[in-house]
Amino acid sequence: MSQTRVLTGITTTGTPHLGNYVGAIRPAVAASLDPDVDAFYFLADYHALIKCDDPARIERSRLEIAATWLAAGLDPERVTFYRQSDIPQIPELTWLLTCVTAKGLMNRAHAYKASVDANVTAGEDPDSGITMGLYCYPVLMAADILMFNAHRVPVGRDQVQHIEMARDVGARFNHLFGGGREFFVLPEAQIEEDIATLPGLDGRKMSKSYDNTIPLFAGGARLLKDAIARIVTDSRAPGEPKDPDSNALATLYQAFSEAEDTVAYRAALSAGLSWGEAKARLFQTIDAQVAPLRERYEALIARPADIEDILQAGATKARAVAAPLLEALREAVGLRSFLRLAAAPPSSDRAAEAPKPPLFKQYREADGRFFFKLLDADGRLLLQSPGHASPRDAGQRVAALKADPHGPLCEGEALGEGVAPADLAAALARFSED
């Protein structure tokens, strides 16, 4: 059974907090232990440049996040663990993809639209303060994913659009330059419905943007305890019943405890447990899990050279995958060595070459539906599909046609002008011969 390639990254702009650990790092480490998963995990430090112009902060964040992954149990022997900036093929692929990406697609990106809306609301020029880094962020993200032909990308719902854009861009490149080859796997978004989104100190989603985070390792147990003490609660006194859903305490407790313990904690709050005691129990529960990881983290962060060696080894593994694909992509778009021209066979030899096989081309129309068509070597239309709801549906139908050349057409599939069923069957049979 072939492995499923899963890819995820964390932007290196800050110190890891409990939300990063519960929402991304912990589930990713768990997934990497699955023998059917080929995991690619990376530090998204090129993405960090879009959000941060403080070099010292980015440098420190890269070290802290790398140490956090390793302290949390990531085994660099089992996964490919690397820094984005150590893979030169990624920015080159970004440019190749930029050249086939419609500007209109980028205009619809959520982050860009949000920035434009904020500028308009403030009476500013719509593009005030917006860099090309922010505008082209989805293309860089597409390159991250397509470079390693990831099958699944774990994301929150706010990132699903970026996976859809990566699919669109990858499909367009395949269509324009594939010549019968699918260079890129079209990735699927893996929405982590069962992974908790932790609230921060003020009850909103824990985020550096809101300045409401609880540090994972930084500052040790003392800072963790101090942060938990600052979680916003109401003024109900000890003995008064508390609503477990009125603040962040019960949700945070649930992320670090078994189900029955969470039930007991919520019941204690409802029975009048004081806020001080509730926060003390929360600290004890979280620290019991975090303390062993913190000890490993502190040992790792004290040895940055060792972390560098691990990341360089991971980059070597990643480049071994990226370099051959990029070479094929350069060839496909015409960035070729002239030596191949000198070695080309005479025209008489080329005439004797085997005829080219037919070619399936998949594409997406403006109405959002997915189509495919089958062309012969001269570009003549042999078969046109109806619209499918998803690229997977279209791909499954293509696979069915290849597997059974003599099978009946489905409703809505149309033969090209002058094409007989026998002609179509003969063309499809070529796929089983190749």
N, C-alpha and C positions, 0 to 999 in steps of 0.2 A: 504493500500500500504506500503510495507516494505521500510525502508530507505536505501539509498546508503551510504556506509561508505567511507569517503574521508580522506586521511591522508597526512600531510605534515609537514616538520620540517625545522628549520634554524640552521646552524652550528654556535656555539658560539665562534667565534674567533675574533670578532671586533665590532666596534660601528656601529649601524644601519645607513644606508645612504638612500638617496632618491630612489636609485635603488631597495633596499630591500623593501621599503614601496610600491612603485608602482608595482613592479614585483611579490611580494609574499604576503606581509602582507595585503595590501588593498583588493586584490581580495579574499584572504582567509577569511577575516572577513566578506565580502559580502556574500560569499558562505555559511558561518555558519548560516546565517539568513534564509536559505531555509529550510522549515520544512521537506523536503524529504531527507535532508543530515544529516548524523551522523558524525560529524567532530571530528577528532583526530589531535591535533596540538601539536608539541613538540619541546623542545630545544635539538638539537642534540649535546650534550656535550661530548659523547664518540667519536663522529666523530671529534670533535675539537682537541682531543689529537693526532690525526694523523697529523694535520697541525701545531700545536702550542705547544711549550714546555715551555711556560711562564705561570705558575699557576695564577699569579695575573691578567694577561690579560684575561684568561679564566673565572676566578671568576667574574671579572667586566663585561665581555661580557654577561655572563648568566643573571646577574641582569638587564643590559641595554636592552637586547632583550626581556626578560619577561615583563619589564615595557612598552616597545614599543608596544608589542602586546595588552596589556591591555589598554594603552592610545589610541590606534587606534580603540577601540570599541569592542574588543573580550570579549564576555560574558562567563565567566567560568562556569556559570550554564547551558548554552546551549551546550557547547562543552566539550571534554575531553582534558584538557590542562596540560601538564606534562613535567618533565625533563626526558630524556632518562635514565640518570644514577639512577633515582629513581625506575626503573623497573628491578629488578634482573633477571626476566625471559628472558629479551632480550639477555644478554650475554650468558645465558645457551642455549637459542635457537640458537644463533650464532654458538656455538660449535656443536650442533646436525646437523645444516645445513652444517657446514664446513666438517663434516664427510661424506656427500653425494655429495659434490661439486667437480667436476672434476678440476684438476689443469689446464688443457688446457683451460677451460672456463675463469679462472682468468688471464691466460696469454694474453687473448684477450681484457681485460679491457682497456678502453681508457687511464685512468690516468696512469696506470702502463706502457703501451706501450709508452706513451709520455715521461715518465721519463727515460725509457730505451733508447729511441731514442736520448734524450738530452745528456745522458751519452756517448753514442757511438760517437755522433757528437763532443763532447768535448775530445774524446780520453780516457775516463775513462772506468773502468770496467762497463759492462752493468747494474749491480745491485748496483752500488755505491750509498750509501745514501738512498736506498729504504728499508723501514721497512716492516715488516709483516702487520702492521696496514694499510699502503697504499695498499699493495698487496691484503689483504683480505677485504678491504673497501666494495666491493659489497656484501659480505656475511653479514656483519653487517647491511647494508642497506636493504637486503632481510629480515633479522630478524625483523627490524623495521616495515616492511610492513606486513609480514606474521603473525607476533605475534598478530595483531589485524584484520587479514583477511580483509584488505582494498580492496574495489572494484575499487577505482580510486585513482591515485596518480598524482596530478598536478606537472608537471615538464617542464623544458625547453628541447629543442631538444638534448642538450648535455647530458642529464640525461636519455634519453629513453633506452639506452643500459642497465642501471642498473635495470630498470623495467623488461626488457626482461630476464635478468639474474635471478631476483627474481622469475619470472614465471618458468624458467627452473628448478631452485633449488626446488621450491615448488612442481612442478609436479613430479620430481624425488623422493622426499620424499613420496608423496602420492602413487606413484607406488611401492616403496620398502616396505613401512610399513602400507599402508592404509587398506589392507585387506577388501576392499569394502567401506571404509570410506574415504571421501575427507577431510583430516584435514585442508588443506589450500585452500582458494579461490585464484585463479590466477588473480592477479591485472591487471588493464588496465592503461596505461599511458594516462594522460589527458594533451595534449599539449595545452598550453594557447596561441593560435594564436593571439587573440585580446588583449593580455596584452603587454603593451609596455616594450621594453628593453631600458632602459635609457642610453644615452651616458654620459660619464664623462667629466671632465674638458678639456681633450685633444681630445674629439670626439670618442675615443674608448669606448667599453662597460664599464659602471661604475662598477668598481671592486676594492676591496682592493688590489688585486694582482698588479694592475696597478698604485696604489697610486693616483687615479684620482677621488676620491669620493667627493660628496657633503653631509655633515652631515645632518641627519634628525632633531635631537634635540640637539645634543651636541654643546655647545658653544652659544646656543640661536640664536636670530635673527641676532646678529652682525656677528657671524661666518658664518651663512647662506649667508648673504649679501656679506661678504668678499670672500667666495668661488665662488659665482656667478660672482663676478667681475673678477675672475681669469680664467674664461672660455676662451679658445683660440678662437680668431676671426682674421680676416685679417686687413689690414691697410687702408681700405676704409674710407674716411672722412665723416663727417655728410653731408647729402644731396646727396651723391653718392648712387646709387642703390646697395642693398646688396642681395646676394643669400641666401635665408632662409635655404637651404639645405647644406650650406658650413660649418656649425658649429652646436653646440649642442643646441643653444638657442630655436629654433622653436620646436624641439622635446620635450624638457623639458617643454616648455610652454603648448604644447598640452596635456601633461600628467596631467596638473592641471587646465584645463579650458574647457569650452564648445566649440563645434565645430565652431560656428560662431565667437567666440572670437579669436580662433586660426587663422581662415581665415583673420580676420582683422589684427592680429599681423604680419602674413606673408606679407600681403599687405603693411603694414607700413614699414617693412624692405625693400621690393622691391622698395618702394617710396623714400628711403633714410634716414630712421630713424637712428639716431646715435647709435653706439654700446653702449655707456654709457646709453642712454635713454632706449634702448632695454633691457639691463641687469637690469635697475631699475624697468621696468614694469614686468620683469620675477620674480624678487624678491618679488614684491608686490603681484603678483598672487599666488606664492607658499606660501608665509608667511600667506596670508589670510586663507589658508586651514590648514597649519601646526600649527599656533599659538595656537588655542584651544587645539590641541592634545599635544603640547609642555607643556602647563600649567598642563594638567593631568599627563603627564609623569614626570614632576618635582615633583609633589605631591606624585606620586607613588614611585619614586626612593628614596625619603626621608624616606620611610617607608618599608625597606626591609623585616621586619618581616611579614608585611601584604602580601607581594608577596610570601614569603615562605609558609604562610598558604594556599594561593590559589593553589600553585603548589603541596603541599602535599595532598590537597583535590583532585586535579586532578590525582595525582599518585594513590591514593586509588581507584578511579574509573577505572583507567587503569589496575591496578593489579587485580581487580575483573574480568576483561575480560581475562587477560593473564594467571593467575594462573590455572584455570581449563583446559585451552587448553594445557599448558605445562605439567600438570599432565597426560593428555591423551597421549601426545607425549612421555613422559618418559615410560609410559606403553607400547606404541607401539614398542619402540626400545628395550625393555627388561629390563629397569631400574625399576624393580617391587619389591614390598614388598614381603618377604617370607611368610607373613601371608596368602596370597592368596593360597599358596601351601598347607598350613595346612588345609585350609577350602575347598579344592577342593573335589568334590563328588567322590565316588567310581567309578571304571571303568564301572561297570554295569549301574550306573546312567548316565554316560557320553554317553554310547551307546544308551540310549533312547532319547538323545537330538535331536531336529529337524535338518534335514540336512541343511548344509550351502547353502546359495543362490549362484547363479552364480555371476560373478564379471566382470565388465568392467574395463579395464586398458587403460589409455591414455598415449601416449609417443611421443617423437619427434625424428626423424631419422637425420642422419648426413646431408641429403640434405635439411634440414630445414622444411620439411613437417610434419604434425601432423597426427598420426594414433590412432586407438583404436582397441582392440580385446575383445571378450567376452569369458570368460573361465567358465567351470562348477566347482563344488566344488572340483573335483579331478585334476583340472588344464588342462583338455582337451579343446582344442580350438574348440569353437562353431562357431565363426564368426570373420573374419578378414576384417578390413576396407581398402579402398584405402587411399592414402595420401590426406590430406586436407590442404588448404592454411593457416589456422589459427586455434588455439585451440578453438576459439569460434565456428567455423564451425564444428569441430569434436564434440564438446560438444552438439551443437544443434542437430546433427544427432543421438547421443546417446539418447538424450531426446525424439526424435521422435520415436525411436525404442521402448523405454520403454512405450510410450503413446499408440502405436499401434503395439502390438506383432505380429499381422497377416498381417501387411502391407508388400508390396513388397520390395525386396532388391533394393538398388540403384546400378547404374553402378559401377562395380569394387569391390563391396562387395562379399566376398567369404565364403561359408560354410566350416567348418572344415571337415577333412576327416571322412567319415562315418556318417556325421550329416545330417539328413533329415529336410526339412522345418518345419515339425510338431515338431521336437525336439527343434528347435530354438524358435518357437512360445511358447512352453511350458516353456522354460527357461526364456524368456522375460516376460511371464505372472507372474512370481514370483515377479517381481518388483512392480507390481500393488497390489499384495497380502500383501507385507511387509509393 
